[in-house]
Amino acid sequence: MSSGMTQPEDERRDVLIDDHNYDGIQEYDNPLPKWWTWMFIGSFVFSIGYVAHYMLGNGEGIHDDYLSEVKAFEQAEEKRLMAMGEVSEDVLGQMAANSSSVAKGRETYVSVCTQCHAENGEGKIGPNLTDAAWIHGDGSLMAIYKTVSEGVLAKGMPAWGKQLSPTDLRSVVAYVGSIRNTNVPGKEPQGQVPGDAEAKDVPTGDAADDEKAPADEKAPADEKAPVNEGEPARDPSPRGEGADGDPGQAVPTAGADPAPPEDGDI
């Protein structure tokens, strides 16, 4: 190398970091820019605050902000539906499609309905609300609203329209409407399935046995009783006489059932 590209040993020691010698490789002491150093320190301090607030504290992240906005929108939509006034199938249907209304209805359902209809509508004392069969009404939202509002006193169901607010009443109907036809395992279906013809009466007792019996098991009433093979039929007349007047004479008699043989003839 030329002398211009080399430095004396003493000068090189001034810029090299002492004790940084690995396999003959040494490190020069080139400090980072001040702005970069302070940016790194600031980022580290900020990360401590970020972790403390969002991960260890109750700070809301981006996902939580999104859920809050969705909830606010659904609540505004629920108020709009409630402001529509008169209850209709369309209004209740829109509420059943609104997750905020359904969630609120679920809360009301848990507080007042689970004792009879179970946690998920599978039925206990009351019927299963998740199948396609309905005891009262045709399963429409308006029919459900009428049943919940007016109650079924004969079955012990109170008129919830007198105890719940209009908002709670509509929301619980929306929830019940949302679980229709989900078929949660539980109580057997009761009532009629809307659109199906009424079920035929199921025969019971002797009538059912007669219908189930095969044709070959039903013997004709005029079938003659069998006799022991090789034995002639006896005259059924009280005298026990044959055609020639002899007692005990065995003769066939047309149109009459043969009498069983007497003990003396066996």
C-alpha positions in Angstrom: 0.0 0.0 0.0 1.0 3.6 -0.5 2.0 5.6 2.5 -1.0 7.9 1.9 -3.5 5.1 2.6 -1.9 4.0 5.8 -1.9 5.5 9.3 0.7 5.3 12.0 0.0 2.7 14.7 -0.3 5.4 17.3 -3.0 7.3 15.3 -5.0 4.2 14.7 -5.1 3.4 18.4 -6.8 6.8 19.0 -9.9 5.8 16.8 -10.2 2.1 17.6 -12.2 0.9 20.5 -10.0 -0.7 23.1 -10.6 -4.4 23.9 -12.8 -4.9 20.8 -10.6 -7.3 19.0 -12.2 -10.5 17.7 -10.1 -12.8 15.5 -8.0 -9.8 14.4 -11.1 -7.7 13.6 -11.2 -4.3 15.4 -14.1 -1.8 15.7 -13.8 1.9 15.2 -15.4 4.3 17.5 -18.0 6.0 15.3 -20.8 7.4 17.5 -24.4 7.5 16.1 -26.0 10.8 15.3 -27.5 12.6 18.2 -31.0 12.8 16.6 -31.0 9.0 16.1 -30.0 8.4 19.6 -32.7 10.6 21.1 -35.3 9.0 18.7 -34.4 5.6 20.0 -34.6 6.7 23.6 -38.0 8.4 23.0 -39.4 5.2 21.3 -38.3 3.1 24.2 -40.0 5.4 26.7 -43.2 5.5 24.5 -43.3 1.7 24.3 -43.3 1.4 28.1 -46.3 3.7 28.3 -48.0 1.9 25.4 -47.7 -1.5 27.0 -48.9 -0.1 30.4 -52.0 1.5 28.9 -53.1 -1.0 26.2 -51.8 -4.3 27.4 -51.8 -4.0 31.1 -54.4 -1.3 31.5 -57.9 -0.7 30.1 -57.0 1.1 26.9 -59.0 0.4 23.8 -57.1 -0.7 20.7 -58.1 -0.3 17.1 -60.3 -3.5 17.2 -62.1 -2.2 20.4 -62.6 1.2 18.7 -64.2 -0.6 15.7 -66.5 -2.6 18.0 -67.5 0.5 19.8 -68.5 2.2 16.6 -70.5 -0.8 15.5 -72.3 -0.9 18.8 -73.1 2.8 18.6 -74.5 2.3 15.1 -76.7 -0.6 16.1 -78.0 1.3 19.1 -78.9 4.2 16.9 -80.6 1.7 14.5 -82.5 0.2 17.4 -83.8 3.7 18.4 -84.8 4.3 14.8 -86.8 1.1 14.7 -88.4 1.9 18.0 -89.3 5.3 16.7 -91.2 3.7 13.8 -94.2 3.3 16.2 -96.6 0.5 15.4 -95.3 -3.0 15.8 -95.2 -5.0 12.6 -93.7 -8.1 11.1 -91.2 -6.0 9.2 -90.1 -3.9 12.2 -89.7 -7.0 14.4 -87.8 -8.7 11.5 -85.4 -5.8 11.3 -84.9 -6.0 15.1 -84.2 -9.7 14.9 -81.5 -9.0 12.3 -79.9 -6.3 14.6 -77.4 -7.9 16.9 -77.7 -5.1 19.5 -81.5 -5.7 19.7 -80.9 -9.5 19.9 -78.3 -9.1 22.6 -80.6 -6.9 24.7 -83.4 -9.4 24.1 -81.2 -12.2 25.3 -80.6 -10.4 28.6 -84.4 -10.0 29.1 -84.9 -13.6 28.1 -82.4 -14.9 30.6 -83.9 -12.8 33.4 -87.6 -13.8 32.9 -87.9 -16.7 30.5 -85.3 -19.4 31.4 -87.3 -20.8 34.2 -89.9 -22.2 31.8 -88.0 -22.3 28.4 -84.5 -23.1 29.6 -81.2 -21.3 29.0 -81.1 -21.6 25.2 -84.8 -22.0 24.4 -84.8 -25.9 24.5 -87.8 -26.0 26.8 -88.4 -27.1 30.4 -91.9 -26.5 31.7 -92.7 -24.5 28.6 -92.2 -25.7 25.0 -89.1 -25.8 23.0 -88.7 -22.5 21.2 -86.1 -23.6 18.7 -88.0 -26.1 16.7 -90.5 -25.5 13.9 -93.6 -26.5 15.9 -95.8 -23.9 17.7 -98.7 -24.4 20.1 -99.9 -20.8 19.9 -99.9 -19.0 16.5 -98.0 -19.8 13.3 -94.5 -19.0 14.5 -94.4 -15.5 12.9 -92.9 -12.7 14.8 -96.3 -11.0 15.3 -97.7 -14.3 16.6 -94.8 -14.5 19.1 -95.3 -10.9 20.0 -99.0 -11.5 20.7 -98.2 -14.5 22.9 -95.5 -12.8 24.9 -97.5 -9.6 25.3 -100.8 -11.2 26.3 -99.5 -14.3 27.9 -101.2 -17.7 28.2 -102.8 -17.6 31.6 -104.2 -21.1 31.3 -100.6 -22.4 31.0 -99.2 -20.2 33.7 -97.5 -17.7 31.3 -98.0 -14.1 32.5 -98.8 -11.2 30.2 -95.3 -9.7 29.9 -96.7 -6.7 28.0 -97.8 -5.4 31.4 -94.4 -5.9 33.0 -91.8 -5.2 30.4 -91.1 -1.9 28.7 -92.0 -1.6 25.0 -88.3 -1.8 24.1 -87.6 -4.9 26.2 -90.8 -6.5 24.9 -89.8 -6.0 21.3 -86.2 -7.0 21.9 -87.1 -10.3 23.6 -89.5 -11.1 20.7 -86.6 -10.3 18.4 -84.4 -12.8 20.3 -87.0 -15.5 20.3 -87.4 -15.0 16.6 -83.7 -15.3 16.1 -83.5 -18.8 17.6 -86.4 -20.2 15.6 -85.5 -23.4 13.7 -82.1 -23.7 15.3 -83.2 -27.0 16.8 -81.4 -27.0 20.1 -81.7 -30.5 21.6 -84.2 -30.5 24.4 -88.0 -30.9 24.8 -89.8 -32.7 22.0 -91.8 -30.5 19.5 -95.3 -29.6 20.6 -98.1 -28.1 18.6 -98.3 -27.9 14.8 -95.7 -27.0 12.2 -96.9 -24.0 10.1 -97.9 -25.1 6.6 -98.2 -28.9 7.5 -101.6 -30.6 7.3 -103.0 -31.7 10.7 -101.7 -35.0 11.8 -104.0 -37.9 11.6 -105.3 -39.6 14.8 -103.0 -42.5 15.7 -105.0 -45.6 16.4 -104.5 -47.1 19.9 -105.5 -50.3 21.7 -107.3 -53.1 19.8 -107.8 -50.9 16.8 -104.1 -50.5 16.4 -103.5 -54.2 16.8 -106.1 -55.0 14.2 -104.5 -52.7 11.7 -101.0 -54.1 12.3 -102.1 -57.7 12.1 -101.2 -59.4 8.8 -104.1 -60.7 6.6 -103.0 -64.3 7.0 -103.4 -64.1 10.7 -107.1 -63.2 10.5 -108.9 -66.5 10.1 -112.4 -66.5 8.3 -115.3 -66.9 10.6 -116.7 -69.8 8.6 -113.4 -71.7 8.5 -114.0 -75.3 9.7 -112.2 -76.5 12.8 -109.6 -79.1 12.0 -110.0 -82.8 13.0 -107.5 -85.4 13.8 -106.2 -87.0 10.6 -107.7 -90.4 9.8 -110.8 -89.9 12.0 -114.3 -89.4 10.5 -116.5 -86.6 11.5 -119.2 -87.3 14.1 -122.9 -86.6 13.6 -123.6 -83.4 15.5 -127.2 -84.5 16.2 -128.2 -84.9 19.9 -128.9 -88.6 19.4 -125.4 -89.3 18.2 -126.9 -91.6 15.6 -126.0 -92.0 12.0 -128.2 -91.9 9.0 -129.3 -95.5 9.5 -130.2 -95.0 13.1 -127.3 -96.8 14.6 -125.8 -95.0 17.5 -122.3 -93.8 17.2 -122.4 -94.1 13.4 -120.0 -91.6 11.9 -121.4 -89.8 8.9 -120.5 -86.5 7.2 -123.1 -83.8 7.5 -123.2 -81.1 4.9 -123.3 -77.5 6.0 -122.5 -78.2 9.7 -119.2 -77.9 11.6 -117.9 -81.3 12.6 -118.0 -82.2 16.3 -114.8 -83.1 18.1 -114.3 -86.9 18.6 -115.4 -88.4 21.9 -112.9 -89.9 24.3 -114.0 -93.4 23.5 -113.3 -93.0 19.8 -109.7 -91.9 20.2 
